[in-house]
Amino acid sequence: MDEGEVSTSCIYTIFNTSCNRRSLGIMTILMEIQYSHDKKKRYVCPGYAYREDSFYDYKKKFAGTEYYDWCGNWKPFQRNLS
């Protein structure tokens, strides 16, 4: 985990994929959020995700998620609830 002045970032987190059903990715993000909250950080970057479906989709389940549009803007990520 990298720690900045107002944020934390955990780009790479690795676990055994045979444990997918245990939602270790979600648990890891929750622990990152708790750590960041305890350290009074304003932002948490959970790392990479794709617009298309991928194995990173668990990161898209959190409310308040934003994405970077590569034009210098952070925008709210709209979850597909269907």
Secondary structure, DSSP 8 states (H G I E B T S, - for coil): -EE-SSEEE-------GGGGGG-HHHHHHHHHHHHHHHTT-SEEE-----SSS-TTGGGGGSTT-EEE-SSS-EEE------
